[in-house]
Amino acid sequence: MAKKNDIPTVKNEEQYEALRDKGMSKEKAARIANTPDSGKKGGQAPPYEEWTVDELQEQAQKVGIEGRSKMNKAELIDALRNH
């Protein structure tokens, strides 16, 4: 059993150290550094150009864009990217 003062084992040591430098606790920094694909950026969603107008309008509603029902696809994409 690990002692409370032991440094947790981490998969991404560089990310762990960066998080500790930002003031995070050992436990929180270790949890983040041990997540799958830790340190990688980017989501899995396709670019807005591949979305349907209905999907774009739904996303625009989620983020609170006014006038979305009157926008065409290009206007929705622009509004989402600049929100």
Buried (B, 14 or more C-beta within 10 A) or exposed (E): EEEEEEEBEBEBEEBBEBBBEEEBEBEEBBBBBBEEEBEEEEEEEEEBEEBEEEEBBEBBEEEEBEEBEEBEBEBBBEBBEEE
